Amino acid sequence: MQIVSPQQMKKIESGSPKYGISREQLMYNAGSALANVIDEYCRSEIEGDPEKKSVVFLAGSGNNGGDCFVAASRLVFRGYSVTVVNLCGKPQTKIAIAAYERMPKDHVKVIKAYRSENVKAAIEAAELSYMSFSQDSNDIKAISKKDRKDLTPLEKILLEEKERVTRVMKAIESADVIADGVFGTGFHGTLDEEIAAFLAAGKNAYRFAVDVPSGGNCATGAVAEGAFKADETLTFGTLKTGMTQYPLKSYCGKIKVLSLGLPDSAYIIPDNERLYSLIDRQALGDFPASRRPDAHKTQFGRVLSITGSARMRGAAALSTLAALRSGSGLVCLASPEESVNTAAVLAPEATFLPLESDDYGFLLFDSNKKLIEQELERADAVLIGCGMGVTPDTIAMTRFVIENAKCPVIIDADGINCIASDIDMLLKKQTDIVLTPHIGEMARLLGCENDEVTENRFASAEGFAEKYGVTVLLKGAGTLVADSHYTAVNSTGNPGMSRGGSGDVLSGIVVSFLAQGYDAFDAAGYAAYVHGLAGDITAESHTETAMLPSDFVNALPDAFMFIKENEV
């Protein structure tokens, strides 16, 4: 499925006239689609005739508000009790103004929920907040008991404000359905305290977000405090990047993409812009490829895995098992002897290259260099890092592999930590490289705080991929795969996968696909999908609480079976 950034969607909409569809028609199409979904929900989920069902639109002053005005007009003539609450002032865009003026106001109840400029100035001068005139304010209760003629000008304003807030809250709290069209996909920053209070009201209603929940940043996935929490988000045209990331994704509820009536050709992104997509079953196409009856093991790739240490034997075992389960013909584990002995029991189908190690069980470089050099010449893909540890020798080994490998290389975990102090070693690569950092490792690569990566996942992965010419698989909820031109977001996985060893399994799958001949971007994306799918299958039988990464490996056959049975 295609995904676009908010900026790309803006260009798509602005280019609609060349397809014979005006901006006004786009708004009409969006509003009509919105009305149809609300109508369908009300008829199927709420008992009674339409006139007994209250639909409240929280409308902004931009085009999102215009979508609400169109939908309100459609629903009121289907018999619904419709209220439009204008939260941000009068409509500001030409097409939103036109939609507002066409709305049958003798049938649609319109509530002016915003303050006039004079009232704003008075409130600001008095340094009063929303709580000063909310329904529960003690000051307002005291003022309400006075005779109106005895009130000071400020007290009159406060009383009028209390009546306004009460009127808005009453409408929202009595709604069966609330549609939030306050802010659109261009929102960033913070929410006004009063608007946040209105967005939080009406929790007993079914809550639709129009295009995106107000307060959500559609570019990054961040949310402002007080953002609208939707049961269902109705987004137009196609999915937006930020809606695939947390925390915004959790505010969206169910996401449904509604058509704007534009042809597929309108969504073609120019070659000089980054292309976004969702990794779902459809994106995998005919993966995995069918095998010929006369095939032999060398046709499915030879993996070299430089992983593990005496202290972290499980990392080597899990990644080796995952590579074998993901279709590789041959997997060679090069690791300290203690690690090899453990993996040999768990994965006897692999071959093993015991490496000399230091007193702490971490591999040495000089004494193993020749052995690794020989294996590099035979390998179709290399994995380095899982459980390897960070020492001067493992750093030297990582540098050696990056500078000498002719086949694709995946760098994970301690391999990433080994390059963090000298990232420019990536510039000496001779082949495709995939890095699979989690948030903390990505932050170390960028030399920033974890929060900076969390709040800017797209920019973090894409910027690093562009600078160093690598593929970055940024792990976590909403896993991203980015290279210099493409970004894909994985659609599978669950919170039960958040535990030690999960990344080792993922790395084993990636290196297996690389060895089988898939390019770096596809191998990383397919692996993220398969890994998450195996985790989802495991969660169904083991629960998210009790599932282990070794269970994901055992679920890989079922994952591949699911993919095969659901061919597109």
ZAZAMI-42282 format. One record per residue (C-alpha): x, z negated, y; residue in one letter; residue number from 1. Coordinates in nm, 4 decimals, decimal comma. Last residue first. Example, Ala and Ser with C-alpha at 12.3 -4.5 7.8 and 13.67 -1.06 7.14 Angstrom:
          x          z          y   r     k
     1,3670    -0,7140    -0,1060   S     2
     1,2300    -0,7800    -0,4500   A     1
//
This chain:
          x          z          y   r     k
    -0,1685     0,4413    -1,2018   V   568
    -0,0616     0,2570    -1,5164   E   567
    -0,2392    -0,0718    -1,5772   N   566
    -0,1631    -0,1114    -1,9476   E   565
     0,2064    -0,0465    -1,8884   K   564
     0,2300    -0,2971    -1,6043   I   563
     0,0481    -0,5614    -1,8089   F   562
     0,2783    -0,4963    -2,1056   M   561
     0,5823    -0,5319    -1,8797   F   560
     0,4535    -0,8702    -1,7632   A   559
     0,3678    -0,9772    -2,1180   D   558
     0,7229    -0,8978    -2,2290   P   557
     0,8562    -1,0890    -1,9251   L   556
     0,6673    -1,4074    -2,0141   A   555
     0,9567    -1,5547    -2,2148   N   554
     1,1823    -1,5110    -1,9142   V   553
     0,9242    -1,6787    -1,6905   F   552
     0,9088    -1,9709    -1,9371   D   551
     1,2839    -2,0192    -1,8965   S   550
     1,2111    -2,0531    -1,5243   P   549
     0,9881    -2,3555    -1,5993   L   548
     0,6108    -2,4104    -1,5746   M   547
     0,4731    -2,7651    -1,5724   A   546
     0,3235    -2,7966    -1,2251   T   545
     0,2178    -2,4360    -1,1710   E   544
     0,0142    -2,4520    -1,4912   T   543
     0,1554    -2,3585    -1,8361   H   542
    -0,0803    -2,0833    -1,9558   S   541
    -0,2046    -1,9300    -1,6307   E   540
     0,1141    -2,0273    -1,4450   A   539
     0,3232    -1,8279    -1,6929   T   538
     0,1314    -1,5081    -1,6220   I   537
     0,1806    -1,5631    -1,2496   D   536
     0,5524    -1,6278    -1,2987   G   535
     0,5899    -1,3123    -1,5060   A   534
     0,4134    -1,1264    -1,2251   L   533
     0,6474    -1,2780    -0,9682   G   532
     0,9551    -1,1652    -1,1611   H   531
     0,8050    -0,8199    -1,2226   V   530
     0,7240    -0,7741    -0,8524   Y   529
     1,0594    -0,9027    -0,7262   A   528
     1,2358    -0,6875    -0,9847   A   527
     1,0493    -0,3753    -0,8770   Y   526
     1,1498    -0,4397    -0,5164   G   525
     1,5158    -0,5095    -0,5919   A   524
     1,5502    -0,2109    -0,8242   A   523
     1,3648     0,0131    -0,5782   D   522
     1,5947    -0,0770    -0,2875   F   521
     1,9155    -0,0559    -0,4930   A   520
     1,8428     0,2711    -0,6688   D   519
     1,7133     0,2614    -1,0262   Y   518
     1,9687     0,3727    -1,2827   G   517
     1,9204     0,1422    -1,5792   Q   516
     2,2112    -0,0720    -1,4588   A   515
     2,0300    -0,1367    -1,1311   L   514
     1,7165    -0,2345    -1,3217   F   513
     1,9122    -0,4858    -1,5297   S   512
     2,0911    -0,6196    -1,2223   V   511
     1,7555    -0,6919    -1,0568   V   510
     1,6071    -0,8627    -1,3635   I   509
     1,9068    -1,0910    -1,4052   G   508
     1,8944    -1,1773    -1,0371   S   507
     1,5283    -1,2783    -1,0653   L   506
     1,6017    -1,5082    -1,3603   V   505
     1,8837    -1,6747    -1,1685   D   504
     1,6525    -1,7156    -0,8686   G   503
     1,4041    -1,9140    -1,0758   S   502
     1,6768    -2,1427    -1,2055   G   501
     1,5999    -2,4353    -0,9780   G   500
     1,2345    -2,4592    -0,8780   R   499
     0,9805    -2,2851    -0,6601   S   498
     0,8143    -2,0696    -0,9264   M   497
     0,5136    -2,3019    -0,9391   G   496
     0,4337    -2,1960    -0,5822   P   495
     0,3095    -1,8514    -0,6983   N   494
     0,4329    -1,4963    -0,7477   G   493
     0,3147    -1,1406    -0,6854   T   492
     0,2557    -0,9254    -0,3755   S   491
     0,6129    -0,8459    -0,2736   N   490
     0,6801    -0,7168     0,0756   V   489
     0,8741    -0,3940     0,1290   A   488
     1,1027    -0,2963     0,4155   T   487
     1,2655     0,0442     0,4543   Y   486
     1,5296     0,1966     0,6838   H   485
     1,8591     0,0043     0,6642   S   484
     1,7563    -0,1944     0,3586   D   483
     1,4924    -0,4610     0,3236   A   482
     1,3172    -0,6403     0,0377   V   481
     1,0961    -0,9277     0,1471   L   480
     0,9481    -1,2109    -0,0621   T   479
     0,6140    -1,3303     0,0780   G   478
     0,6654    -1,6897    -0,0304   A   477
     1,0402    -1,7221    -0,0768   G   476
     1,3298    -1,4887    -0,1424   K   475
     1,4925    -1,2473     0,1006   L   474
     1,6005    -0,9460    -0,1051   L   473
     1,8552    -0,7789     0,1217   V   472
     1,9826    -0,4269     0,0533   T   471
     2,3176    -0,3459     0,2122   V   470
     2,4506    -0,1330     0,4975   G   469
     2,6204    -0,4256     0,6719   Y   468
     2,4482    -0,4204     1,0111   K   467
     2,1246    -0,2626     0,8935   E   466
     2,0711    -0,5047     0,6044   A   465
     2,1550    -0,8035     0,8269   F   464
     1,9055    -0,6968     1,0938   G   463
     1,6355    -0,6198     0,8391   E   462
     1,6582    -0,9524     0,6580   A   461
     1,6636    -1,1699     0,9694   S   460
     1,4187    -0,9586     1,1708   A   459
     1,1608    -0,9664     0,8925   F   458
     1,1991    -1,3377     0,8218   R   457
     1,1820    -1,4462     1,1840   N   456
     1,0238    -1,7939     1,1876   E   455
     1,1755    -1,8942     0,8545   T   454
     1,5119    -1,7479     0,9551   V   453
     1,5266    -1,9439     1,2789   E   452
     1,4025    -2,2538     1,1000   D   451
     1,6982    -2,2422     0,8604   N   450
     1,9452    -2,2719     1,1483   E   449
     2,1911    -1,9936     1,2330   C   448
     2,5224    -1,8480     1,1164   G   447
     2,3606    -1,5293     0,9881   L   446
     2,4993    -1,5557     0,6350   L   445
     2,4424    -1,9312     0,6346   R   444
     2,0823    -1,8820     0,7489   A   443
     2,0255    -1,6307     0,4706   M   442
     2,1586    -1,8861     0,2225   E   441
     1,9189    -2,1511     0,3504   G   440
     1,6191    -1,9165     0,3424   I   439
     1,6858    -1,7867    -0,0084   H   438
     1,9399    -1,5118    -0,0487   P   437
     1,9290    -1,2154    -0,2896   T   436
     2,2005    -0,9717    -0,1822   L   435
     2,2007    -0,6154    -0,3177   V   434
     2,5105    -0,3983    -0,2818   I   433
     2,5441    -0,0230    -0,3177   D   432
     2,8991     0,1006    -0,3683   T   431
     3,2494     0,1152    -0,2249   Q   430
     3,2379    -0,2142    -0,0384   K   429
     3,4942    -0,2862     0,2355   K   428
     3,2301    -0,3669     0,5002   L   427
     3,0990    -0,6436     0,2754   L   426
     3,4305    -0,8283     0,3226   M   425
     3,3071    -0,8675     0,6800   D   424
     3,1052    -1,1667     0,5669   I   423
     3,4081    -1,3941     0,5553   D   422
     3,2821    -1,7547     0,5540   S   421
     2,9444    -1,6566     0,4057   A   420
     3,1052    -1,4423     0,1349   I   419
     3,1414    -1,7211    -0,1206   C   418
     2,8016    -1,8688    -0,0359   N   417
     2,6433    -1,5373    -0,1265   I   416
     2,8259    -1,5364    -0,4594   G   415
     2,7202    -1,8971    -0,5006   D   414
     2,3570    -1,7855    -0,5032   A   413
     2,3316    -1,4106    -0,5644   D   412
     2,5347    -1,0940    -0,5173   I   411
     2,4071    -0,7800    -0,6889   I   410
     2,6576    -0,4968    -0,7338   V   409
     2,5988    -0,1251    -0,7875   P   408
     2,8788     0,0651    -0,9685   C   407
     3,2171     0,1590    -0,8214   K   406
     3,3318    -0,2036    -0,8004   A   405
     3,6680    -0,2554    -0,6299   N   404
     3,6144    -0,4110    -0,2854   E   403
     3,3007    -0,6106    -0,3697   I   402
     3,4394    -0,7246    -0,7067   V   401
     3,7694    -0,8371    -0,5559   F   400
     3,5986    -1,0239    -0,2718   R   399
     3,3787    -1,2096    -0,5191   T   398
     3,6805    -1,2951    -0,7326   M   397
     3,8738    -1,4260    -0,4306   A   396
     3,5770    -1,6436    -0,3302   I   395
     3,5522    -1,7662    -0,6905   T   394
     3,9221    -1,8557    -0,6803   D   393
     3,9143    -2,0348    -0,3433   P   392
     3,6186    -2,2363    -0,4744   T   391
     3,2408    -2,1975    -0,4457   V   390
     3,0561    -2,2408    -0,7766   G   389
     2,9648    -1,9741    -1,0299   M   388
     2,6102    -2,0982    -1,0936   G   387
     2,4702    -1,7486    -1,0249   C   386
     2,7341    -1,5586    -0,8254   G   385
     2,8094    -1,2107    -0,9506   I   384
     2,5899    -0,9476    -1,1105   L   383
     2,7441    -0,6087    -1,1817   V   382
     2,5886    -0,2720    -1,2619   A   381
     2,6780     0,0302    -1,4766   D   380
     2,9840    -0,1451    -1,6186   A   379
     3,2787     0,0160    -1,7972   R   378
     3,5292     0,0236    -1,5090   E   377
     3,4198    -0,3222    -1,3982   L   376
     3,4999    -0,4560    -1,7450   E   375
     3,8652    -0,3521    -1,7132   Q   374
     3,8988    -0,5055    -1,3662   E   373
     3,7345    -0,8245    -1,4906   I   372
     3,9944    -0,8634    -1,7665   L   371
     4,2805    -0,7871    -1,5258   K   370
     4,1631    -1,0413    -1,2683   K   369
     4,1144    -1,3269    -1,5132   N   368
     4,4509    -1,5058    -1,4749   S   367
     4,4591    -1,4443    -1,0993   D   366
     4,1003    -1,5500    -1,0292   F   365
     4,0182    -1,8766    -1,2017   L   364
     3,6661    -1,9596    -1,3156   L   363
     3,5152    -2,3020    -1,2458   F   362
     3,5193    -2,5693    -1,5188   G   361
     3,6505    -2,8595    -1,3114   Y   360
     4,0046    -2,8476    -1,4482   D   359
     4,0272    -2,4788    -1,3646   D   358
     3,8883    -2,1962    -1,5761   S   357
     4,0055    -1,9134    -1,7987   E   356
     3,7307    -1,6671    -1,8707   L   355
     3,5390    -1,6085    -2,1941   P   354
     3,4036    -1,2513    -2,2142   L   353
     3,0788    -1,2426    -2,4058   F   352
     2,8410    -0,9908    -2,5561   T   351
     2,4669    -1,0389    -2,5316   A   350
     2,2154    -1,0340    -2,8200   E   349
     2,2990    -1,3985    -2,9032   P   348
     2,1162    -1,5173    -2,5910   A   347
     2,0419    -1,8890    -2,6173   L   346
     2,3275    -1,9823    -2,8514   V   345
     2,5767    -1,7485    -2,6860   A   344
     2,4700    -1,8779    -2,3442   A   343
     2,5887    -2,2297    -2,4218   T   342
     2,9235    -2,1200    -2,5632   N   341
     2,9771    -1,8795    -2,2735   V   340
     2,9265    -2,1595    -2,0206   S   339
     3,1846    -2,3815    -2,1882   E   338
     3,4238    -2,0840    -2,2112   E   337
     3,4177    -1,9995    -1,8423   P   336
     3,2123    -1,6869    -1,7689   S   335
     3,1992    -1,3115    -1,8198   A   334
     2,8603    -1,2343    -1,9716   L   333
     2,8316    -0,8796    -2,1059   C   332
     2,4873    -0,7241    -2,1266   V   331
     2,4187    -0,4016    -2,3132   L   330
     2,1091    -0,1832    -2,3355   G   329
     1,9342    -0,3395    -2,0390   S   328
     1,5558    -0,3528    -2,0681   G   327
     1,4306    -0,6449    -1,8650   S   326
     1,4501    -0,8984    -2,1490   R   325
     1,8276    -0,8514    -2,1717   L   324
     1,8751    -0,8992    -1,7966   A   323
     1,6485    -1,2038    -1,8020   A   322
     1,8426    -1,3608    -2,0892   L   321
     2,1710    -1,3106    -1,9042   T   320
     2,0293    -1,4533    -1,5804   S   319
     1,8958    -1,7573    -1,7653   L   318
     2,2131    -1,8232    -1,9652   A   317
     2,4480    -1,7876    -1,6670   A   316
     2,2372    -2,0201    -1,4528   A   315
     2,2026    -2,2652    -1,7415   G   314
     2,5757    -2,3164    -1,7648   R   313
     2,6033    -2,4767    -1,4260   M   312
     2,8618    -2,7538    -1,4624   R   311
     3,0992    -2,5685    -1,6917   A   310
     3,0552    -2,2565    -1,4788   S   309
     2,8104    -1,9701    -1,4604   G   308
     2,8126    -1,6073    -1,3530   T   307
     3,0102    -1,2861    -1,3677   I   306
     2,7452    -1,0685    -1,5351   S   305
     2,8508    -0,7177    -1,6336   L   304
     2,5523    -0,5041    -1,7266   V   303
     2,5726    -0,1801    -1,9293   R   302
     2,2772     0,0475    -1,8808   G   301
     1,9830     0,1826    -2,0664   F   300
     2,1423     0,5037    -2,1931   Q   299
     2,4174     0,3024    -2,3615   T   298
     2,1617     0,1537    -2,5994   K   297
     2,0459     0,4721    -2,7649   H   296
     1,7493     0,7035    -2,7114   A   295
     1,6306     0,9397    -2,9869   D   294
     1,2615     0,8521    -2,9524   P   293
     1,2786     0,8954    -2,5733   R   292
     1,1963     0,5935    -2,3618   R   291
     0,9147     0,5898    -2,1077   S   290
     1,0064     0,4950    -1,7516   A   289
     0,9102     0,1499    -1,6300   P   288
     0,7768     0,2364    -1,3780   F   287
     0,5362     0,5311    -1,3571   D   286
     0,4213     0,4408    -1,0034   G   285
     0,5557     0,0986    -0,9043   L   284
     0,3828     0,1075    -0,5646   A   283
     0,0418     0,1191    -0,7336   Q   282
     0,1114    -0,2070    -0,9132   R   281
     0,1845    -0,3822    -0,5849   D   280
     0,4898    -0,3952    -0,3595   I   279
     0,3425    -0,3743    -0,0105   L   278
     0,4958    -0,1229     0,2287   S   277
     0,6815    -0,0958     0,5577   Y   276
     0,8712     0,1988     0,7077   L   275
     1,1193     0,1405     0,9894   R   274
     1,1069     0,3973     1,2679   E   273
     1,3268     0,7049     1,3226   N   272
     1,1459     0,8981     1,0508   D   271
     0,8151     0,8794     1,2381   P   270
     0,5372     0,6789     1,0658   I   269
     0,2546     0,8725     0,9018   I   268
    -0,0633     0,6709     0,9548   Y   267
    -0,2524     0,9429     1,1405   A   266
    -0,1975     1,1774     0,8442   S   265
    -0,4214     0,9571     0,6320   D   264
    -0,7181     1,0510     0,8498   P   263
    -0,8652     0,8002     1,0979   L   262
    -1,2133     0,6589     1,0393   G   261
    -1,1151     0,3067     1,1405   L   260
    -1,1377     0,1876     0,7814   S   259
    -1,1568    -0,1801     0,6928   L   258
    -0,8811    -0,3697     0,5102   V   257
    -1,0006    -0,6950     0,3512   K   256
    -0,7912    -1,0111     0,3473   I   255
    -0,9135    -1,3280     0,1784   K   254
    -0,8051    -1,6366     0,3697   G   253
    -0,6190    -1,5316     0,6839   C   252
    -0,4839    -1,8745     0,7797   Y   251
    -0,2733    -1,8938     0,4598   S   250
    -0,1197    -1,5553     0,5434   K   249
    -0,0236    -1,6823     0,8878   L   248
     0,1981    -1,9616     0,7440   P   247
     0,3359    -1,7670     0,5733   Y   246
     0,4037    -1,3957     0,5581   Q   245
     0,2020    -1,0910     0,4508   T   244
    -0,0193    -1,1087     0,7599   M   243
     0,2896    -1,0726     0,9781   G   242
     0,3464    -0,7128     0,8669   T   241
    -0,0002    -0,5748     0,9397   K   240
    -0,2304    -0,4432     0,6645   L   239
    -0,4023    -0,1124     0,7292   T   238
    -0,6658     0,0563     0,9427   G   237
    -0,8522    -0,2504     1,0614   F   236
    -0,8197    -0,6092     0,9448   T   235
    -1,1153    -0,8138     0,8262   L   234
    -0,9860    -1,1640     0,7591   T   233
    -1,1838    -1,3958     0,5323   E   232
    -1,2260    -1,7699     0,5092   D   231
    -1,0487    -1,7961     0,8408   A   230
    -0,8539    -2,0777     1,0044   K   229
    -0,8284    -2,0007     1,3763   F   228
    -0,4979    -2,1144     1,5267   A   227
    -0,4832    -2,4659     1,6758   G   226
    -0,1041    -2,4827     1,6958   E   225
     0,0293    -2,1290     1,7175   A   224
     0,0941    -1,9357     1,3990   V   223
     0,4032    -1,7511     1,2743   A   222
     0,3670    -1,4480     1,0479   G   221
     0,6343    -1,2467     1,2311   T   220
     0,4661    -0,9396     1,3804   A   219
     0,1022    -1,0390     1,3501   C   218
     0,1596    -1,3669     1,5323   N   217
    -0,1492    -1,5742     1,4581   G   216
    -0,3273    -1,7697     1,7290   G   215
    -0,6530    -1,5858     1,6762   S   214
    -0,6914    -1,4979     1,3089   P   213
    -0,6148    -1,1267     1,2623   V   212
    -0,8211    -0,8032     1,2634   D   211
    -1,1464    -0,9914     1,3370   V   210
    -1,1266    -1,3269     1,1600   A   209
    -1,4368    -1,4227     0,9619   F   208
    -1,5453    -1,7844     0,9131   R   207
    -1,8336    -1,8910     0,6914   Y   206
    -1,9890    -2,1812     0,8801   A   205
    -1,9459    -2,5492     0,7959   N   204
    -1,6186    -2,5663     0,9912   K   203
    -1,7919    -2,4754     1,3148   G   202
    -1,5262    -2,5974     1,5564   A   201
    -1,1521    -2,5359     1,5253   A   200
    -1,1570    -2,2181     1,7348   L   199
    -1,3430    -2,4033     2,0122   F   198
    -1,0792    -2,6786     2,0185   A   197
    -0,7978    -2,4206     2,0237   A   196
    -0,9699    -2,2491     2,3165   I   195
    -0,9724    -2,5796     2,5033   E   194
    -0,6062    -2,6560     2,4397   E   193
    -0,4924    -2,3077     2,5413   D   192
    -0,3083    -2,1424     2,2563   L   191
     0,0668    -2,0830     2,2417   T   190
     0,2975    -1,7830     2,2191   G   189
     0,2338    -1,4476     2,0565   H   188
    -0,0754    -1,2286     2,0356   F   187
    -0,0447    -0,8507     2,0001   G   186
    -0,2525    -0,8310     1,6831   T   185
    -0,5688    -0,9489     1,8537   G   184
    -0,6948    -1,2550     2,0350   F   183
    -1,0536    -1,3791     2,0683   V   182
    -1,2328    -1,1844     1,7946   G   181
    -1,3273    -1,4744     1,5685   D   180
    -1,6475    -1,4103     1,3765   A   179
    -1,8492    -1,7207     1,2925   I   178
    -2,1273    -1,7189     1,0329   V   177
    -2,3994    -1,9751     0,9703   D   176
    -2,3666    -2,0967     1,3274   A   175
    -2,5054    -2,4293     1,4536   S   174
    -2,1610    -2,5766     1,5295   E   173
    -2,0607    -2,2735     1,7345   I   172
    -2,3689    -2,2702     1,9537   A   171
    -2,3613    -2,6469     2,0078   K   170
    -1,9922    -2,6350     2,0895   M   169
    -2,0437    -2,3719     2,3574   V   168
    -2,3316    -2,5557     2,5256   R   167
    -2,1496    -2,8887     2,5065   T   166
    -1,8392    -2,7343     2,6649   V   165
    -2,0453    -2,5880     2,9494   R   164
    -2,2387    -2,9115     3,0037   E   163
    -1,9124    -3,1068     3,0162   K   162
    -1,7724    -2,8562     3,2628   E   161
    -2,0761    -2,8961     3,4838   E   160
    -2,0266    -3,2725     3,4741   L   159
    -1,6580    -3,2386     3,5564   L   158
    -1,7303    -3,0031     3,8438   I   157
    -1,9893    -3,2418     3,9830   K   156
    -1,7391    -3,5267     3,9497   E   155
    -1,4829    -3,3236     4,1454   L   154
    -1,7302    -3,2572     4,4252   P   153
    -1,8203    -3,6297     4,4387   T   152
    -2,1418    -3,7345     4,2687   L   151
    -2,4116    -3,9277     4,4497   D   150
    -2,6594    -3,6396     4,4517   K   149
    -2,6287    -3,6135     4,0709   R   148
    -2,7477    -3,9732     4,0212   D   147
    -2,4922    -4,1419     3,8043   K   146
    -2,5244    -4,1945     3,4279   K   145
    -2,3534    -3,8638     3,3477   S   144
    -2,0438    -3,9772     3,5369   I   143
    -1,9896    -4,2671     3,2955   A   142
    -2,0307    -4,0479     2,9897   K   141
    -1,7930    -3,7960     3,1458   I   140
    -1,5236    -4,0589     3,1919   D   139
    -1,5713    -4,1800     2,8324   N   138
    -1,5004    -3,8295     2,7009   S   137
    -1,6675    -3,7518     2,3677   D   136
    -1,8346    -3,4241     2,4686   Q   135
    -1,5133    -3,2947     2,6172   S   134
    -1,4615    -3,3232     2,9931   F   133
    -1,1335    -3,5094     3,0207   S   132
    -1,0284    -3,4027     2,6715   M   131
    -0,9807    -3,0448     2,7947   Y   130
    -0,7118    -3,1663     3,0309   S   129
    -0,7171    -3,2922     3,3905   L   128
    -0,4295    -3,2640     3,6363   E   127
    -0,6634    -3,2965     3,9369   A   126
    -0,5071    -2,9853     4,0879   A   125
    -0,5371    -2,8077     3,7536   E   124
    -0,9061    -2,8913     3,7254   I   123
    -0,9722    -2,7792     4,0825   A   122
    -0,7840    -2,4527     4,0389   A   121
    -0,9611    -2,3759     3,7134   K   120
    -1,2978    -2,4510     3,8769   V   119
    -1,2236    -2,2030     4,1532   N   118
    -1,1042    -1,9386     3,9051   E   117
    -1,4292    -1,9701     3,7089   S   116
    -1,4128    -2,1457     3,3772   R   115
    -1,4720    -1,9790     3,0404   Y   114
    -1,7500    -2,0175     2,7856   A   113
    -2,0012    -1,7807     2,9395   K   112
    -2,2577    -1,7698     2,6626   I   111
    -2,4345    -1,4450     2,5742   V   110
    -2,7474    -1,4484     2,3588   K   109
    -2,8089    -1,1027     2,2169   V   108
    -3,1673    -0,9747     2,2360   H   107
    -3,2169    -0,9334     2,6110   D   106
    -2,8444    -0,8765     2,6306   K   105
    -2,8663    -0,5478     2,4396   P   104
    -2,4895    -0,4694     2,4277   M   103
    -2,4204    -0,1428     2,6094   R   102
    -2,2492    -0,3246     2,8976   E   101
    -2,0213    -0,5129     2,6587   Y   100
    -1,9176    -0,1959     2,4751   A    99
    -1,8390    -0,0252     2,8063   A    98
    -1,6340    -0,3234     2,9252   I    97
    -1,4438    -0,3240     2,5946   A    96
    -1,3731     0,0490     2,6387   I    95
    -1,2332     0,0054     2,9883   K    94
    -1,0249    -0,3007     2,9062   T    93
    -1,0819    -0,6337     3,0819   Q    92
    -1,3950    -0,7882     2,9354   P    91
    -1,5033    -1,0907     3,1438   K    90
    -1,3338    -1,4211     3,0830   G    89
    -1,1409    -1,5630     2,7914   C    88
    -1,3955    -1,7381     2,5713   L    87
    -1,6991    -1,5112     2,5880   N    86
    -1,9355    -1,6562     2,3274   V    85
    -2,1608    -1,3891     2,1822   V    84
    -2,4700    -1,5154     2,0012   T    83
    -2,6703    -1,3246     1,7407   V    82
    -2,9877    -1,4272     1,5564   S    81
    -3,0031    -1,1503     1,2991   Y    80
    -3,2797    -0,8902     1,2718   G    79
    -3,0914    -0,5755     1,1851   R    78
    -3,1104    -0,4787     1,5513   F    77
    -2,9119    -0,7921     1,6364   V    76
    -2,6490    -0,6934     1,3841   L    75
    -2,5515    -0,3596     1,5369   R    74
    -2,5255    -0,4891     1,8925   S    73
    -2,3237    -0,7904     1,7788   A    72
    -2,0855    -0,5600     1,5893   A    71
    -2,0271    -0,3491     1,9008   V    70
    -1,9678    -0,6576     2,1171   F    69
    -1,7342    -0,8036     1,8544   C    68
    -1,5207    -0,4902     1,8449   D    67
    -1,5033    -0,5114     2,2242   G    66
    -1,3749    -0,8685     2,2007   G    65
    -1,0923    -0,7386     1,9863   N    64
    -1,0418    -0,4749     2,2561   N    63
    -0,9557    -0,7333     2,5167   G    62
    -1,1447    -1,0131     2,6959   S    61
    -1,1842    -1,2346     2,3934   G    60
    -1,4965    -1,2868     2,1878   A    59
    -1,6053    -1,5700     1,9636   L    58
    -1,8956    -1,4044     1,7850   F    57
    -2,1714    -1,6292     1,6485   V    56
    -2,4050    -1,5188     1,3690   V    55
    -2,7114    -1,7360     1,3062   S    54
    -2,9301    -1,6587     1,0068   K    53
    -3,3041    -1,7239     1,0314   K    52
    -3,3680    -1,3794     1,1808   E    51
    -3,1948    -1,2267     0,8783   P    50
    -3,4530    -1,3617     0,6295   D    49
    -3,3605    -1,6414     0,3920   G    48
    -3,0820    -1,7371     0,1555   E    47
    -2,7197    -1,6988     0,2556   I    46
    -2,4600    -1,5481     0,0163   E    45
    -2,5705    -1,1931    -0,0654   S    44
    -2,7602    -1,0930     0,2487   R    43
    -2,5284    -1,2824     0,4828   C    42
    -2,2133    -1,1403     0,3255   Y    41
    -2,3392    -0,7815     0,3336   E    40
    -2,4442    -0,8173     0,6972   D    39
    -2,1050    -0,9617     0,7912   I    38
    -1,9308    -0,6740     0,6120   V    37
    -2,1542    -0,4135     0,7772   N    36
    -2,1120    -0,5647     1,1234   A    35
    -1,7316    -0,5483     1,0963   L    34
    -1,7489    -0,1852     0,9837   A    33
    -1,9725    -0,1075     1,2826   S    32
    -1,7364    -0,2867     1,5196   G    31
    -1,4331    -0,1012     1,3860   A    30
    -1,6043     0,2395     1,3950   N    29
    -1,7388     0,1788     1,7482   Y    28
    -1,3964     0,0635     1,8616   M    27
    -1,2371     0,3736     1,7127   L    26
    -1,5058     0,5873     1,8776   Q    25
    -1,4165     0,4404     2,2180   E    24
    -1,0497     0,5164     2,1516   R    23
    -1,1534     0,8766     2,0947   S    22
    -1,1399     1,0468     1,7554   I    21
    -1,0637     1,4195     1,7463   G    20
    -0,7398     1,3768     1,5529   Y    19
    -0,5334     1,4239     1,8695   K    18
    -0,7522     1,1548     2,0271   P    17
    -0,6305     0,8915     1,7716   S    16
    -0,2755     0,8708     1,9063   G    15
    -0,3357     0,5416     2,0878   S    14
    -0,4596     0,3915     1,7617   E    13
    -0,1496     0,4928     1,5679   I    12
     0,0774     0,3780     1,8509   K    11
    -0,0856     0,0339     1,8540   K    10
    -0,0569     0,0161     1,4777   M     9
     0,3171     0,0837     1,5039   Q     8
     0,3580    -0,1969     1,7566   Q     7
     0,1620    -0,4369     1,5361   P     6
     0,3965    -0,3527     1,2461   S     5
     0,2614    -0,1408     0,9656   V     4
     0,1944    -0,1914     0,5958   I     3
     0,1261     0,0860     0,3454   Q     2
     0,0000     0,0000     0,0000   M     1
//
